[in-house]
C-alpha cells in the first residue's frame, strides 16, 4: 500500500485522469456478461465461433468503441452477423432513437433466431438472410461470393464490421466485400475487419501454421477445409482496401501470433475519406 500511494503522489508520475466515458464503457461491458435478461441463444444453436457468447460480444463492443470509434447515434452494418453475438451487446449501446443496426448472414437458423428474438424488443435492429454460397456455411447457396451486392444504397452506414468473415473468404471474394464496404460507408465511416494477415513467406512462429494457397495471396491452415481458417497476404489486404477507396488507419497484429495483443485476430480499421455527417 505504501509504495502504491507514494507512486501516485509523485508529481512526475500523476495518476491518470478519470475518464467518465471509459468508466461507463467498462461498466457496460461487465453488465453485458452478467445480465441474464439479455437475449442468449440455446447452447446448441451457437453455430459460429468459439468461446463464451456474452464475453466475446462484450469484448468486441469495447473494440468497436475504443478502436473503431463507434458512436451511439451511428448506423451499423454487420456482415456475417451469425447468431447475434455482436448484435446483442449493441442493443445496449446504440441510441434507440438515432442509432440503427442491420445484419446479414447466409445461415438461416441464425437469422431466424435474431429476427424472432432481438428485433421485437429492438425494432431498429434488422436481420436478413442472403443466400451466399459458401462450402462450409452454405454449400447449396445460389449466389456466388464474387457476385455479392448488399441491397442498400450508397453511403447507408457509418460503421461496418466484418468480424471473422475475411478469415473464411478466398482473396477474390474478399475484394468484392471490400468494394461493397467502401460503397456503403458514408464519408468518415469506418470498416472494422478482422483477418489473419500474413506478412512473410513463413508463419512457423504463430499458433496457426498457415501455408500458401497456390500462387496467389491466400493462405490456409487446414488442408481439408481451406476456408475454415483462411489467411491473406497483409500487403494484398492493404492494397485492395486502398484501391476500394478506403484510407487504412491501422493493421494491428492479434495474439493468434503468440504476441501480446488485445484481440485474437489481426485488426484492420479503414476510413472512408471525407467529412462525417
N, C-alpha and C positions, 0 to 999 in steps of 0.2 A: 504494500500500500504506500509506504513512504517513497519508494522510488518512482512509482507512478505519479504521485502528487507532485514530486519535485520536477519531473519532466514537464508536466502541464503548466507548472509555474515558471518555467524557463522562458524569458521573453524572446529568446532566439528560436524557440520551437512552440509557438502558440497552439492551443487546442484548435482543431478545425471548427470553422463557423457552423452553427446549426443550420441545416437546410430543411425547411418545413416540407418542401415538395419531396425530397428524398426520403424523409422520415415517413411521410404519408404513403409513398410507394412501398417502402419496406413493410409497413403495417398491412397494406392491401395484399401484398404477396403472401404474408403469413396467414391472413384470413382466407385466402383462396385455398390454401392447403388444408384448413381445418373446418371450413364451413360445409357441414353435411347437407345443407339445404340446396346447394348449387347442383345443377344437373350433372349426373355422372352415369355413363353407360354401364350396363352389366359387364362384369369382368370378361365374359366370353365373347363380348361384342367389340372389344378394343382390338381391331384387326390391323392397325397401322402403328408401328413404333413400339419400342420397349420402354420399360421404366414406369414410374408412378405417374398416372394420368394427371392428377392435380398438381404434383410438384413440378412436372415438366411444363405444364401450362403456365404456372406462376413464374417459373424461371424465364420463359420466353416473353411474358409480359414485361418483365424487368428489362430484357434486352431490347424489346421494341421501343420502350420509353427512353432508356438511358443511352442506347447506341443509335437507334433509329429515329429518335426524337418524335415519337408518336404523340400527338396531342388529342385530348378527349373529343374535340369537335370534328376530327378528320374522318374521311371516307376510306374504309379499309377493304382491300380485296385480298382474300386468302386463296391462293392457287394450291390445290391439293389439301383441302380442309379436313379430309378424313372424317373422323367421328367427333369433331368439335373440340379437339384438345387445345387449340388456340382460341376458338370462339368463346368458350365458356369463361375464361378469365377476362376477355374483352367485354363481356356483358357488364362487368363490374367497373370498367374503366371508361368506356366510351360514353359521351354525353347522350342521354336517351332522347333528346330533342334535336341535336345537331349532328352527332356522330352517326355513322352507319357502317354496316358490315355486309359483305357478300362473299360467300364461299362456294367453290366449285370442286367437284371430285368425280372420278369415274366409277366409284364403288357405290352402288345403290343403297346398301344397308346403312352406311354412314350418313348419307344424305337424308334418308328417311328418318333416322333417329334424330338428327339435328332439326329437321323441319317439324317434326312432331313434338319435340321436347323443348327446344330453345326458342323457336320463332313465336309460339303462342304467348310466351312470357316476355319476349323481347322483340316486338314487331319490326324493328329496324334491322334485324338480323335475318338475312335471306340465304337460302341454300339451293343449289341447282346441280343436278347430275349432268355431266357431259359424257357421252359415250365414246371416250377416247380409248383407242386400242393400246393395251399395254400387256406384254407377255406374262407379267406377274399379277397385276391387279385387275385387268380387264381384257383377257385374251380374246374374247369374242367381240370386242368393240368395233364399231362401224366407222369411226373417224380416225384416220392415220394421224400420228403425232405431228408429222411435218405439215399438216393442214389445219392445225388448231387455230381458231379465231374465237376469242371470247366475245360474247354478244353484248358488249357495252360500247357506248360512244367514246370517241377520243376524249382524253383528259377527265375521265369519270372518277378517278381516285387520287387520294393524297398519299396513300401508303399501300404498297403491295408486298405481301410476304410469300416467299417460296421456301418453306421450311421443310427440309428433307424431300425436296422434289428433284432438284438437279442431281441428287445422288442416285436417282433411278431413271435418268434420261440419257439416251445417246447424244453425241455432240450436235447432230443436225437438228434434233428436236429441241435441244436447249436453246439454240439460236432463235428458233421460232418463238419460244417463250420470252426470251429477252426482248425481241422486237415488239411483241404484244404488250409487254410490261411498259416499254417506252411509249407506245401509242396511248396506253390507258392512263398513264400518270399525268397529272396536271403539273404545270411549272412549279418547281420547288418540292415536288413529291419525291418519295424515296422508295427504292426497291431494296428489300431486306431478303437476302438469298443465302442459304447455307449450301456448302458443297465440300467435296474432297478435292481440293485444288492442288494438283501435283506440280511441284516446282523443280523437278530434277529427273534424271533418267532412271533413278532407282528410288525405292521407297522402303528400304530394308530397316530403317530405324523406327518406323511407325508401327502401331499396333496392327493395322490392316496392311497386308502385303499386296500391294497393287502391282499389276503387270499391264503393259501397254496393250491396247486393243487394236491389233492390226498396225497400220502405218499412220493412223490419224491421231487426234489429240485426246481420244478416250482411253480410260483405264478400267480394269475390273479387278475385283478381289476374290470373286467366287466364280470359278471357271464354268460350272454347270448352270449358273444363273447370273450372267454378267451384270444385269440391271438390278440385282439385289443390293449391290454396293458399287456404284459407278463413280469413277473419278474423272477429272478433266484437267488438261494442262492449264495451269494458272495463267500463262500468257494468252492462251486461246480465250479463256473466260474474260479476261480484262479487255482484250482487243474486240471481242464481239459485243460486249456491253457498251464500249465506246462507239463502235460502228452503229449500234442501235440508236444512239443519240443520248446516252446517259453519261454523266460525269462520275467516274468511280471515286468514291470518297475514302474507302478503306477496304482492304482484304486482310482480315486478321486470322492468324492460324488458330486452329482449335486443338483441344487436348487429346484428340484421337492420335496425334503425332507423338504423344508422350511428353509434351511440353506443358507448362502451367498456362492455363487459359480459363476464361470464364464460361466458355461454350465448347461443346464437343466437336462439332464440325467447323470447318473454316467459314468465315462470315464475310460476305460481300455486301457493302452498302453503296448504292449508286443513286445519284440525284438527277432528276430531270431539270435541265437548265431553265432559268427564268425566275421571275418573282413569284413567290407563293401567293395564293389567293387570300 
